[in-house]
């Protein structure tokens, strides 16, 4: 169960991180600008956000395994399309299809955790899953760089096709966690209308905002670092994965720390602490990117601290929102995920829009994202906690 859920949750990172070292080579081969290739990340996030809003209610109505299988098939088709694309615009389109499938895997895996655990145990389980799934993005850029050097960038997407097929087979080794008795029998239109009611809950908005602003900074990092490291600071492409992997090690460390501390201090307190550290690191990143102080290593340090805050922010924000409305786990997971990854659209899109050949756009987007995450996390102390009776009426 742990291995399969980790694989499903890792699809978002896998399909983003594998091709990052090859982005400059892809831009040259497809005769596209750096900003255009960065929009392939934005396109992925658009599909990922929209897809989550669809798959959440579908999984509440039809169970977890069938929608997850359908999502994996879409992911396989989208990956194959990227492998055969002849232009940057075509890759962006297939990346949207790829993301629509990957979003099912991620939102349903979180819902499965909610089916099996609750409260601090759910936050602890999510943190454990994130440690396990962090192995994939840690190895992803390293493997992707070697695959691209050996067989070209298209081979990276064929490898994703193979991983999708393997995960589809592994999906049927775990049981269905949402029995028919607990499924929503109404129309899907009614389930979608639930989103409007969920958006009136201040605490859910605060949790989604804390994670969403952070995701904006994280995807600004993902979109900006290939060109900041390789093009601006002249780092050889084959070493990009090593620097990217250092950030993943930080994520793994803070997720282990969060899993150990969440039952003692609570998810909300750790969320605020993580957002505070991210805000400080984001401001430092903007200053270094603007002044070029310390060169590449001066940029690496605040970026490492910012990305490491993932372990304190993401799991706690998701678990907190799920705790508010546990009876609609699929819809809540989808809504929070869509808002968070939708914020990632803004983060990566702004980096691509204002790309000027320097790390400056990435730096100021990360700074604003850290500050926004902190403000949302702090608002949780003012927002009243929702009771069970309100949850039942939703």
N, C-alpha and C positions, 0 to 999 in steps of 0.2 A: 504493500500500500504506500509506504513512504517513498519508495523508489519511483513508482508510477506517478504519484502526485508531484514529486519533485521534477520529473520530466515534463509533465504538463505545464507546471508553473514556469519552467525554464524556457518555454517556447518563445516568449516575448523577448528575452535576452538573447537566446540563441540566434534567432532570425535577424536580430539587429547587429549583434557583435561580430558574427562570423566574417562579414564582408568589409568591416571598417578599414583594415589595413590595405584593402584593394581599391578603396574609393579613388585615390589619385590616379591609379592605373585605369580604372573604369572611366573616369572623366576623359583621359587622353584617348582611350580606345573608342569611345562613343562620341568624341568631339563635343563634349559638353563642358560647361563651366563648373567650377567648384560649388557655387551656390546651387546650381541645378541638381547636382548629385546629392547635396545636403537635403534637398526637397524630397528625395526618396525616403528619408527618415520621416519627414513630415507626412508624406502620403501614407506610410505605414501606420503612423499614429492616428490618422483620420479613420482608416479602416478599423483599427483596433478599438477606438472609442465607440464608433457606431456599432460594431459587432457585439460589444459587451452589452449594450442596451437591448439587443435582440436576444442573445443567448441566455441572459439571466432569467427572464420570464419563461422562455422555452424550457429551460432545465427545471424550473419549478412545476411546470405542467406535465412534462414527459419523462422526468427523471434525469439522471446525470450522464449515464453512459451513452445513450443514443445521440444526444446533441454533441457530446465530446467527439464521437466518431465522425459525425458530419463535419465538424470543424477541422478535424485532422485531414479529411479528404480535401477540403478547400485549401488547407495549408500546402498539401502536396501539389495540387494543381497550380497554385500561385508560385511556388518555388520553381516548378518546371518552366513556367512562363518567364520568370526572371532569367533563368539559365539560357533561354533562347532569344531574349530581347535584343533588338538591334538599335535601340535609341534610349536615351535617358528618360524620355516621356513614357515609353513603353514599360520600362522598369518600374517607374512610379505607379503606373496602372496595375501591374501585376503585384507590386508590393501591397497595394490596397487589398487585393484578393487574398494574398498570403496572410495579411493581418486579420481579415475577417475570420479566417479559420483559426489562427493562433489565439484570438480573443476568446473563443469558446473554451479552449483548454485551460486558460488562466482563470476565467471567471468561474468555471465549473469546479476546478480544483479547490478554490477558496470556499465555494459552497459546500463541497464535501467535508472540508475541515469543520465548517459550521454544523453540518449534520452530525458529526461525531464528537465535537468538543464545544465548550462554551466558556465565556469569561477569560480569566487569566490563562487557563489551559489552552484556549484557542490561540491566544497571542503567543504562547510558548511554542505551540505546534507550528504556527506560521513562521516563527523565527527559525525553528529547526529546519523546516522545509527550505527556507531561504538560504541557510548555510549549505544544505546539500545541493540545491540548484545553482549556487554560486560557482560550483566547480565547472559548470558548462561555460559561462561567460569568461571564467578565468582562462580556460583552455581555448575558447573560441577564437579570439584574435590571433593567438599563437598558431593554432592549427590552420586558421584561414590564411594567414600570411604564407605559411609553407605550402598549402594547397595551391594558392595563387601563383607562387613562384615556380611550382613544379608543373601544374596543369592549366594555369590561367584562372582568371576570376570566375568564369562560368562554372568551373568545377565546384566552387563553393556552394552554389545553389543546387547542383545535383547532389551534393552531400546532404543538404537539407531535405531534399526529396527522400533520400534513404532513411534519414532519421525520422521523418514523418511516418513512413511505412512501418518502421520498427515500433514506434510509439503506438500506432493503431493496433498492432498485434498485442502489445503489452497491456493496452486498455482493458482487454477482455479477461485479464487475469485477476482483476479486482471486482468485488461484488457491487451491485447497485446499492447506494446508501440512502436513497429516497424512495421508500416503499409507496405503492399506489395509494394507500390510505392517507398519506401526508401530502399528496400532490394537489395542486390547485386545479379544481375542475371547471372553473369558469373560462370565458373566452380570453384569448390573448390580448384583445383590446382593453379588457378590464385590467389585466396585469400591467399593461403599458401606462394606463391611467394612474396606477399606483405611484409612478415616478413623481407625478405632480404633487401628491400628498407627501411623499418622502422629502421632497425639496422644501417643505415648510418646517421641517425639524431642524432647529438651529444647531444642535450638536452634530447631526450628520453632516451638515454643511461645514461645520468647523473641522471635523475629522477629514472630510474630503478636501477641504481647502489646504489644510496642513500638508497632506500628502500630495495634493495637486501642484501647489507652488514648488514643492521640492522636486517633483517629477519634471517641471518646467526647467529647473536648473540642471537636473540630471541629463535630460535629453539635449540641452544646450551643450553640455560636456561631451555627449556622445557625438553630436553633429560637428562640434568645433575642434575637438582634439586631433582628429586625423590630419587636418590641414595646419593646425597650430604646431603640432609636433613635427610632422614630416615635411611640410612645405615651408613654414615660417622658420622653424628652428633646425631644419635640415637633418632630422633624425632618420636613419635608414628604416625603410618600411618594415623590414623583418624584425626590428626591435620594438615596434609600436605595441605589439601584443604584450611584451614584458612590462611596459609602463602601465598599460591598461590593466594588466593582471594585478599590479600592486594595489590599485584601487579596489579590485574585487577581494583581495585579501583583507583589506580594511573592512569591507562590507561583511565578510564572514566573521571577523573578530567581533564586530559590534552586534551581530545577530546572536552569536554565542553569549555575549555579555547580556543582551536583552532577555534571552531565554532564561538566564539564571536569576536576573534581578526583577523580572516583571511581577512575579508572585509576591515579592517583598515590598516593592515601591509602587506598584500599579502602573498600568499602561499609560495613563494620562501624564503622570509626572515624568516618565521617561520620554514621552513624546515631546513635551515642552523642553526638556534638557537637550534632546537631539536637535530640535529646531533652533535653539539658541546657539549651539555650536555651529550649525550650518550657516546661520546668518553672519556670524563673525568670520567664518572661513570664506563665505561668498564675498564679503566686503574686501577682505585681504586679496582675494583672487582678482577683483576688479582693479585694485590699486597696482598690483604686480603687472597685470596685462597692459595697463595704461602706461606705466613707467618703464616696463621691461627690466625691472630690477631683478638681478639674479639669473637672468636668462631662462633657459628651459627648467633648471632645477628650482629657481624661484617660483615658477608657475606650478610646478608639480606639487609642492608642499600644501598650499591651500586647497588645491583641487583634490588631493588625497584626503584631507580632513573633511571636506564637504561631502564627497562621495561616501566616505565611511559612515556618515550619519544615516545612511539608508537603513541600517540595522535598528536604529532607535525610532525612526519615523514611519516607515512603510508598514511593518507588521502591526504596530500599535494603532496606527490610524485606521487600518482595515478592521482589526479586531474590535476596536471601539465602536465603529459604525455598525458592525454585525451584531454587537451586543444590544444595540438600541432596538433593532427589529429582527429578532432571531427567526420569527415565523416567516419572513420573506427573505431568507438568506440569499437566494439566487438573484432577486431583484436588487437588494441592497448591494451585494457584491458587484453586480453589473453597473449600477449607478455610480458607486464610488470609483470603480475602475475607469468608467467612461470619463468622469470628471477629472480624475488624476491624469490619465493618458491624454485627455483633451487638452489639459494644461501643457503637456509635453509637446503638443502641436505648436502652441505659441512659443515655447522655448526654442525648439529646433528651427521653427519657421523664422523667428526673429534673427537667429544667427545666420541663416541663409540669406535673409532679406538684406541685412546690413553687412554682409561679408565684405571685408576690405583688404584681405590678405594678412591681417594681424589677429592676435587673440583678443583684441579689445571688445568686439561685440559679444563674444562668449563670456568674457569677464563680467560685463555689466548686467547681462541677463542672469547669470548665476547669483550675483549680489542681490538683485531685486527679488529673485526667487527665494533666497534664504530669508530675507526680511519678511516677505509675504507669508511664508510657512510659520515663522515665529508668531506673527500677529494672529493667525488663525488658531494656532495651538494655545496661545494665551487666552483666547476668547472662550475656551472650554470651561474655564473656572466661573464665567458668568452665565453660561448657557445651562438651564435646568436639565437634569437627567429625566428622560421619558420613562414613564411607568408602564407596567405590563398592560393595564387597561387601554391606554392610548395605542399601544402596539397592536392589540387585538382589533381595534376599530379600523386601523389602517388596512 
